[in-house]
């Protein structure tokens, strides 16, 4: 189709349909040449790959959230144990070394 468009730059939709056939005819020829079993298998494989990819992304997202929550909890515990202020008592007298 790309070659056709280069050789016929001013062609209309009707010209393309006359040369290649209607979209329905093209689809019918494709299914007949490939075979319905092969096409079904290809779509099934794509579906499983897509589901696996989504599953991996969701799993990685939950791992990231768990890590962030764990890190936030550890950070909160650390900052709560560090004193924010201290009390110093100064007594008069002689300091012995």
N, CA and C of each residue as an Amber inpcrd file, in Angstrom:
protein
   291
   0.8370000  -1.1800000   0.0000000   0.0000000   0.0000000   0.0000000
   0.8850000   1.2490000   0.0000000   2.0090000   1.1660000   0.7110000
   2.9280000   2.3050000   0.7370000   3.4780000   2.5640000  -0.6690000
   3.8590000   1.4950000  -1.3630000   4.3690000   1.6510000  -2.7290000
   3.2970000   2.2340000  -3.6490000   2.0760000   1.7820000  -3.4470000
   0.9750000   2.3020000  -4.2620000   0.7840000   3.7950000  -4.0090000
   0.8700000   4.2110000  -2.7580000   0.6740000   5.6290000  -2.4520000
   1.8160000   6.4790000  -2.9940000   3.0420000   5.9040000  -3.0830000
   4.1500000   6.6530000  -3.6740000   3.9880000   6.7990000  -5.1850000
   3.5040000   5.7520000  -5.8130000   3.3470000   5.8130000  -7.2690000
   2.0640000   6.5290000  -7.6860000   1.0620000   6.6050000  -6.7920000
  -0.2050000   7.2990000  -7.0830000  -0.5040000   8.2780000  -5.9360000
   0.1920000   9.4090000  -5.8780000   0.0280000  10.3110000  -4.7280000
  -1.3420000  10.9860000  -4.6420000  -2.0580000  11.1100000  -5.7280000
  -3.3500000  11.7950000  -5.7220000  -4.5170000  10.8190000  -5.7710000
  -4.3130000   9.5890000  -5.3590000  -5.3950000   8.6070000  -5.4430000
  -6.4270000   8.8470000  -4.3430000  -7.6620000   8.4810000  -4.6460000
  -8.7540000   8.6320000  -3.6920000  -9.0460000   7.2780000  -3.0410000
  -9.9660000   7.2810000  -2.1050000 -10.3600000   6.0440000  -1.4370000
 -10.9420000   5.0510000  -2.4390000 -11.7240000   5.5560000  -3.3860000
 -12.3230000   4.6830000  -4.3880000 -11.2550000   4.0230000  -5.2560000
 -10.1860000   4.7800000  -5.5840000  -9.0920000   4.2030000  -6.3710000
  -8.4020000   3.0780000  -5.6000000  -8.2130000   3.2730000  -4.3110000
  -7.5750000   2.2520000  -3.4750000  -8.4580000   1.0210000  -3.3740000
  -9.7710000   1.2320000  -3.2000000 -10.7040000   0.0970000  -3.1270000
 -10.7400000  -0.6470000  -4.4560000 -10.6980000   0.0800000  -5.5700000
 -10.6910000  -0.5830000  -6.8800000  -9.4160000  -1.4130000  -7.0660000
  -8.2850000  -0.9180000  -6.5780000  -7.0210000  -1.6190000  -6.7800000
  -6.8530000  -2.8000000  -5.8160000  -7.1080000  -2.5620000  -4.5180000
  -6.8740000  -3.5940000  -3.5040000  -8.1180000  -4.4060000  -3.1630000
  -9.2830000  -3.8030000  -3.2770000 -10.5230000  -4.4420000  -2.8610000
 -11.0490000  -3.7650000  -1.6030000 -12.2460000  -4.1300000  -1.2070000
 -12.8430000  -3.5110000  -0.0150000 -12.1580000  -4.0620000   1.2380000
 -12.2640000  -3.3460000   2.3570000 -11.6630000  -3.8320000   3.6050000
 -12.1750000  -5.2180000   4.0050000 -13.4580000  -5.4890000   3.7420000
 -14.0180000  -6.7980000   4.0630000 -13.3730000  -7.8930000   3.2190000
 -13.1880000  -7.6250000   1.9330000 -12.5450000  -8.5980000   1.0550000
 -11.1000000  -8.8530000   1.4720000 -10.3940000  -7.8120000   1.8550000
  -9.0030000  -7.9590000   2.2940000  -8.9410000  -8.8120000   3.5520000
  -9.8630000  -8.5870000   4.4750000  -9.8840000  -9.3660000   5.7130000
 -10.2220000 -10.8280000   5.4240000 -11.1640000 -11.0630000   4.5590000
 -11.5370000 -12.4360000   4.1980000 -10.3560000 -13.1540000   3.5490000
  -9.6640000 -12.4770000   2.6420000  -8.4890000 -13.0790000   1.9990000
  -7.3860000 -13.3620000   3.0170000  -7.2110000 -12.4680000   3.9690000
  -6.1870000 -12.6720000   5.0000000  -6.5130000 -13.8910000   5.8520000
  -7.7690000 -13.9980000   6.2960000  -8.1760000 -15.1430000   7.1220000
  -8.0450000 -16.4420000   6.3360000  -8.4230000 -16.4200000   5.0630000
  -8.3160000 -17.6260000   4.2410000  -6.8590000 -18.0280000   4.0210000
  -5.9810000 -17.0550000   3.8470000  -4.5790000 -17.3970000   3.5760000
  -3.8480000 -17.8250000   4.8490000  -4.1520000 -17.2210000   5.9750000
  -3.4770000 -17.5630000   7.2330000  -4.1090000 -18.7680000   7.9210000
  -5.3890000 -18.8680000   7.8630000  -6.0930000 -19.9330000   8.5690000
  -6.5890000 -19.4290000   9.9120000  -7.8110000 -19.7690000  10.2380000
  -8.4330000 -19.2560000  11.4580000  -7.7270000 -19.7730000  12.7060000
  -7.2020000 -21.0000000  12.6470000  -6.5150000 -21.5560000  13.8210000
  -5.2410000 -20.7860000  14.1310000  -4.5020000 -20.4440000  13.1030000
  -3.2550000 -19.6990000  13.3040000  -3.5380000 -18.3030000  13.8500000
  -4.5640000 -17.6560000  13.3430000  -4.9240000 -16.3160000  13.8090000
  -5.4090000 -16.3740000  15.2550000  -6.2280000 -17.3840000  15.5730000
  -6.7210000 -17.5310000  16.9410000  -5.5670000 -17.7830000  17.9070000
  -4.6220000 -18.6040000  17.5040000  -3.4600000 -18.8890000  18.3510000
  -2.6410000 -17.6230000  18.5850000  -2.4640000 -16.8220000  17.5480000
  -1.7020000 -15.5810000  17.6620000  -2.3880000 -14.6150000  18.6360000
  -3.7090000 -14.4810000  18.5440000  -4.4280000 -13.6020000  19.4510000
  -4.3990000 -14.1260000  20.8850000  -4.4590000 -15.4440000  21.0620000
  -4.4030000 -16.0300000  22.3940000  -3.0400000 -15.7770000  23.0310000
  -1.9820000 -15.9460000  22.2530000  -0.6350000 -15.6920000  22.7750000
  -0.4880000 -14.2250000  23.1580000  -0.9720000 -13.3370000  22.3200000
  -0.9020000 -11.9030000  22.6370000  -1.6730000 -11.5810000  23.9080000
  -2.8210000 -12.2250000  24.0870000  -3.6190000 -11.9820000  25.2900000
  -2.8530000 -12.4070000  26.5330000  -2.2290000 -13.5870000  26.4890000
  -1.4890000 -14.0680000  27.6520000  -0.2510000 -13.2220000  27.9240000
   0.4100000 -12.7740000  26.8850000   1.5620000 -11.8910000  27.0820000
   1.1290000 -10.5800000  27.7090000   0.0050000 -10.0400000  27.2520000
  -0.5190000  -8.7970000  27.8120000  -0.8890000  -8.9860000  29.2840000
  -1.5600000 -10.1000000  29.6130000  -1.9200000 -10.3600000  31.0040000
  -0.6870000 -10.5420000  31.8840000   0.3280000 -11.2260000  31.3690000
   1.5660000 -11.4110000  32.1250000   2.2590000 -10.0710000  32.3640000
   2.2770000  -9.2250000  31.3580000   2.8940000  -7.9100000  31.5040000
   2.1560000  -7.0810000  32.5480000   0.8320000  -7.0590000  32.4960000
   0.0640000  -6.3290000  33.4990000   0.3120000  -6.8880000  34.8900000
   0.3630000  -8.2120000  35.0070000   0.6090000  -8.8390000  36.3020000
   1.9610000  -8.4540000  36.8720000   2.9760000  -8.4320000  36.0190000
   4.3170000  -8.0500000  36.4850000   4.3230000  -6.5980000  36.9320000
   3.6910000  -5.7080000  36.1700000   3.6470000  -4.3060000  36.5610000
   2.9040000  -4.1140000  37.8790000   1.8060000  -4.7960000  38.0630000
   1.0520000  -4.6780000  39.3160000   1.8760000  -5.2190000  40.4740000
   2.5510000  -6.3610000  40.2700000   3.4090000  -6.9300000  41.3120000
   4.5280000  -5.9650000  41.6810000   5.1910000  -5.3900000  40.6770000
   6.2640000  -4.4340000  40.9520000   5.7460000  -3.1890000  41.6530000
   4.5460000  -2.7550000  41.3100000   3.9580000  -1.6000000  41.9900000
   3.7220000  -1.9030000  43.4720000   3.1750000  -3.0850000  43.7770000
   2.9490000  -3.4480000  45.1730000   4.2660000  -3.5940000  45.9310000
   5.2930000  -4.1130000  45.2970000   6.6070000  -4.1970000  45.9290000
   7.1300000  -2.8030000  46.2290000   6.9710000  -1.8830000  45.2910000
   7.4300000  -0.5130000  45.4910000   6.6670000   0.1540000  46.6310000
   5.3490000  -0.0220000  46.6840000   4.5400000   0.5570000  47.7620000
   4.9450000  -0.0330000  49.1000000   5.1550000  -1.3440000  49.1550000
   5.5680000  -1.9950000  50.3920000   6.9250000  -1.4600000  50.8460000
   7.8580000  -1.3240000  49.9300000   9.1690000  -0.7780000  50.2770000
   9.0370000   0.6450000  50.7920000   8.2270000   1.4730000  50.1440000
   8.0470000   2.8540000  50.5780000   7.4230000   2.9170000  51.9700000
   6.4130000   2.1040000  52.2100000   5.7940000   2.1060000  53.5360000
   6.7700000   1.6240000  54.6030000   7.5500000   0.6020000  54.3020000
   8.5600000   0.1130000  55.2350000   9.5890000   1.2010000  55.5190000
  10.0680000   1.8690000  54.4710000  11.0460000   2.9420000  54.6380000
  10.4600000   4.1000000  55.4390000   9.2150000   4.4700000  55.1770000
   8.5760000   5.5650000  55.9020000   8.4230000   5.2000000  57.3740000
   8.0790000   3.9560000  57.6780000   7.9370000   3.5120000  59.0680000
   9.2920000   3.5630000  59.7800000  10.3390000   3.0610000  59.1590000
  11.6740000   3.0950000  59.7450000  12.1230000   4.5390000  59.9590000
  11.8830000   5.4060000  58.9930000  12.2630000   6.8120000  59.1260000
  11.5090000   7.4680000  60.2700000  10.2250000   7.1660000  60.4000000
   9.4290000   7.7350000  61.4910000   9.9520000   7.2640000  62.8500000
  10.2800000   5.9830000  62.9560000  10.8260000   5.4710000  64.2160000
  12.1660000   6.1180000  64.5320000  12.9980000   6.3130000  63.5370000
  14.3070000   6.9310000  63.7500000  14.1600000   8.3740000  64.2170000
  13.2910000   9.1370000  63.5570000  13.1490000  10.5420000  63.9290000
  12.4630000  10.7010000  65.2780000  11.6400000   9.7410000  65.6740000
  10.9930000   9.8600000  66.9750000  11.9510000   9.5170000  68.1070000
  13.0210000   8.7600000  67.8230000  13.9740000   8.4020000  68.8710000
  15.0970000   9.4120000  69.0010000  15.3020000  10.2550000  68.0430000
  16.3340000  11.2870000  68.1220000  15.7550000  12.4550000  68.9080000
  16.4440000  12.8650000  69.9830000  15.8990000  13.9760000  70.7800000
  15.9290000  15.2810000  69.9820000  14.8540000  16.0070000  70.0950000
  14.7470000  17.2660000  69.3800000  15.3980000  18.4010000  70.1650000
  15.4180000  18.2460000  71.4640000  16.0680000  19.2510000  72.2920000
  16.6670000  18.5260000  73.4940000  17.6340000  19.1640000  74.0860000
  18.2840000  18.5700000  75.2590000  18.2960000  19.5680000  76.4050000
  18.4860000  19.0780000  77.5820000  18.4960000  19.9230000  78.7630000
  19.9010000  19.8540000  79.3560000  20.5000000  21.0010000  79.5440000
  21.8490000  21.0840000  80.0880000  21.7730000  21.7990000  81.4260000
  22.3870000  21.2060000  82.4540000  22.4250000  21.8170000  83.7790000
  23.8630000  22.2630000  84.0630000  24.0050000  23.5020000  84.3430000
  25.3260000  24.0420000  84.6500000  25.3860000  24.3170000  86.1420000
  26.3600000  23.7180000  86.8120000  26.5370000  23.9020000  88.2540000
  27.7990000  24.7110000  88.4820000  27.7400000  25.5300000  89.4850000
  28.9270000  26.3010000  89.8570000  29.8840000  25.4260000  90.6370000
  31.1040000  25.6890000  90.4580000  32.0930000  24.9290000  91.2140000
  33.3550000  24.7330000  90.3940000  34.1970000  23.9520000  90.9240000
  35.4690000  23.6880000  90.2890000  35.3610000  22.3790000  89.4950000
  35.8440000  22.4560000  88.2880000  35.8010000  21.2920000  87.4290000
  37.1180000  20.5390000  87.6140000  37.0470000  19.3030000  88.0030000
  38.2500000  18.4970000  88.1680000  38.5310000  17.7330000  86.8860000
  39.7810000  17.8070000  86.4760000  40.1050000  17.1120000  85.2410000
  40.1590000  15.6240000  85.3800000
